[in-house]
Amino acid sequence: MAFFIIKASGEKEEFDLQKFRNSLQRAGADAQLINDIIVRLVDMKPKSTQEIHDFASEQLALRNRSVATRYNVKRALFDFGPDGFPFERYVAALLHEQGYEVVVDQFVQGACVVHEVDVIAIKDNKKYMGECKFHNNAGIKTDIKVALYIQARFEDVQQGWKKNELDKNLFYQPWLFSNNKFTTDAIIYAKCVNMLITGWSYPAGSSLGELIDKYGLHPITALTSISRKQKSEMIRDHIILARDVEKMRNNLAKYRLNKAEIDQLLKEVGGLHN
């Protein structure tokens, strides 16, 4: 029954059946559907994590598109590319949901030079310089070089803020977001310099994956009822979250969707609330 697969990083490892089962359970699949998928998957013996994901997503979508959407979330974040700007908007939406005042894509005068900052967030007398490191695939981790670069920029930005802002009592802190994992050195360094970091599975309890589940902020790219091109068009119209589709229900025809397709899309989005 055991077989090996190739991860996105190129590493070879034994397929973890329990881990796969857990991912289907978290997405909301029932026991019968999970068992059906596992039986067929073990018989297939896929060669890579990509094959496993594609097969599971297809099978879930045949039974319940909302479950498929929840299952797709991690890989859907990679589809925010290629430039990563939609990921910045997504991070801003996630922070806004948690009560932060948020602005994106700002030019900030530091002590020495002007910096383009991805996200600025304020809450509880604290001001954060947020930087978003976007990756197009799961095989690349955010490493210490990224953290070092952000810390150097933050030190200049912080001095500029302290010099120019009227509120001298604000506490300033850098915050690194990634749609992927961090290297061990990046985590150690971030702790050392008091930099917040949020990635797909870090930190425990408030990782990107956990926050998405908690607040229901599924990315538009996770939906199964629309094509990649239609998703790109919606992103260009600043529709980043799946739930925002409901607000656009009267304008969805502009994306070349007929009534049946619109009904199916709204049903998929509506099911995410259950």
BELBEL-V218804 format. One record per run of one state. SS is the DSSP state (H for helix, E for strand, - for the rest). FROM is the first residue (numbers start at 1). LEN is the number of residues. If there is no record, write none. Layout:
# BELBEL-V218804
ss:SS from:FROM len:LEN
ss:SS from:FROM len:LEN
This chain:
# BELBEL-V218804
ss:- from:1 len:3
ss:E from:4 len:3
ss:- from:7 len:5
ss:E from:12 len:3
ss:- from:15 len:2
ss:H from:17 len:11
ss:- from:28 len:3
ss:H from:31 len:14
ss:- from:45 len:3
ss:E from:48 len:1
ss:H from:49 len:15
ss:- from:64 len:1
ss:H from:65 len:14
ss:- from:79 len:6
ss:H from:85 len:13
ss:- from:98 len:3
ss:E from:101 len:9
ss:- from:110 len:4
ss:E from:114 len:10
ss:- from:124 len:2
ss:E from:126 len:8
ss:- from:134 len:8
ss:E from:142 len:1
ss:- from:143 len:1
ss:H from:144 len:21
ss:- from:165 len:6
ss:E from:171 len:8
ss:- from:179 len:3
ss:E from:182 len:1
ss:- from:183 len:1
ss:H from:184 len:10
ss:- from:194 len:2
ss:E from:196 len:4
ss:- from:200 len:2
ss:E from:202 len:1
ss:- from:203 len:5
ss:H from:208 len:8
ss:- from:216 len:3
ss:E from:219 len:1
ss:H from:220 len:3
ss:- from:223 len:5
ss:H from:228 len:9
ss:- from:237 len:4
ss:E from:241 len:1
ss:H from:242 len:14
ss:- from:256 len:3
ss:H from:259 len:13
ss:- from:272 len:3
